[in-house]
Amino acid sequence: MRTLTVLTAAALSTALAAPALALNTDAASTPKLTKDHHASQPSIVSIATGDETFSTLVTALQAAELVDALSGDGPFTVFAPTNDAFAAVGEDTLNSLLQPENRDQLTSILTYHVVQGEYFAEEVAPGSYELATLQGDTVSVVVGEDGSVMVDGAHVIAADVDASNGVVHVIDSVIMPE
């Protein structure tokens, strides 16, 4: 099983430092904004800190000291696991990863969830793709004919959440580097 992926340090810092914004994961109500609107968008960190759905992710980013990194200019594509995704990892495992002595492992997992560049699902043709993560490994992304997206087996449950420094795709599992 792949370990938890950590968002890119630069991407995570930006997201956690910005003002809060509630995220509506209902795809029908999530606006599809173009890149021209970046300046008016919250950062990746602001999106995460502004939505209780990501409170475990925010805690992990803080423990890994990645908030400042994700607050950078980017652009970044972040595959953001929900609280339920982290809960599936198991309480004991999660608590262990949050300990200071395990910061390197937590950072590896979180940065595995971050890709340099900006990839909007609506702009990607159906097919299979390998994307290099900030952690150094690649993630496998599969875009279905129906528009569905999977990342290393995790389902994207809300795609194309535009941010000032990239884009966030909400996923239902924590993905782990090998």
N, C-alpha and C positions, 0 to 999 in steps of 0.2 A: 504494500500500500504506500502511496506517495505521501510524504510528510506535508504538513501545513505549509502553504506558500506565503511568503512575506512580500508585501508590496515593495516596490523599489524604494530605496531610501529617499531619494529626491522626491518621488511621487508621494510617498506617505507623509513627508513633512509638510508639503503644501496642503494636503487634504486636512491634516489635523490642526493646522494653524489658522485656517480660514474660518469665517463666521458660520454658524450652524444653518442648515437648510434641511427641511424635512423631505424625504424621498418617498414618492408614491410609486410603488413597484407595480402598479396596475399599468400594463403596457399601453392600454387604450388612452390613459390619461397622462402618460409621460410624454412631454413634448419632444419632438425630433428637431433639434436646433442645429443649424449649420455652424461650421467653424468660424464664420464671420461674427458670431454672437459670443465668442469666448470671453471677451472682456467683461461682459455682463453676467457671466456664469460664476457660481461658487467654485472654489478649488476642490480637488479630490478630497483633501483632508476635511474641508468644511462639510462636504456631503456626508462623509463618514461620521463626523462628530455631531452632525445635526439630526441624525436618524438613529433611534434606539435599536433598530434592526442590526446595527453594526457596532454595538457597544463592546462586544468581545473583541472584535477586530481592532477597535480603538485602543482597548487595554493592551492587546498584544503589540500594537505599533509603539505604544508608549514604553512597554517593557523592553522592546528591542531597540529603543531610541531611534526610531525611523520617522518620526513625525516631521522633523525638519527636512529630511531628505525628500519626502513626498510633497513637501510644500514648494519644491523647486519649479522652475519654468516648464519642464517637460519638453514635449508632450509625452504622456504616459498612457498606456492602456492598463487598467487595473481590473483584475478579476476578483471581486470582493465577496468573500464568504459571509453569509448571514450568521446570526447567533445560533440558529438551529444547525447550521453546517458545523460550527465549532463544537456544539454539544454532541454531535455524532462522533467526534474524535474521542470523547470520553473525558470525564472530569479529572481523573488522576493524571492522564497524559497531558491535558491542557494545563493543569496546575504545575506540573513538572516543567513544561516548556516556559512558563512564565517566571520561573526562578532565575535569579541573576547568573547562576553558574551555567545555565542553558541558553544564554542569550545568543550565542553563535548559531545554534541549531534553530532557534526561533527566527532569527534573522534570515537564515537560509530558506526556511519555509515561506516566510512572508515575501521575500524578494522574488520567489518563484511565481508569485501571483502578479508580478509587474513586468510589462514589456515596454521597451523604449519605442516611442512612436504612438500614433493614434490610429486605431482600427475600429471603425464603426461597422457593426454587423450589417446594417442596411446597405452598405457600400461594397460588401465582399460577396463575390460570386460563390455559389454552392461548390463545395469541394473540401479537401483536406489540406491543412497548412501546418507547418512547424514554425513556431515563433520563439526567438531567443528571449529568455527572461533576464532580469537583472541579476538573478542568482547565478546564471551561467549555463544552465541547462535549457532545453527547449520544451515547450508545451505543445501538445497536439490539439489543434482546433479543427472541428468538423462542422461545416455549415451545410445544413440540409436543404433540399429543394423547397421545403416548406418554410424556410427561414429560421428553423430551429438552429441553435448553436450549442455545441458541447466542447468543453475544455478539459482534456485529460479525464474524460468520463463524467465530469460535473456538468449539469445542465445550467445554461444561462437562463435565469428566470426573469430578468429585466435587463434589456440591452440598451446601449447607446445613451447612457446618462451623461450628458455633456457637462464638462467641467472646464474651468478657465485654463487648466494645465493638462488636459487630456480627456479621457473618456472612461467611465466606469461601467462594467458589466457585472451584475449581481449573479452569484453562483450558489448552488444548493449544497456544495460539498467543499471541504478544504482539500486542495490538491497538494500532493507531496512530491518533492524531488526524489529521484532514486538514489 
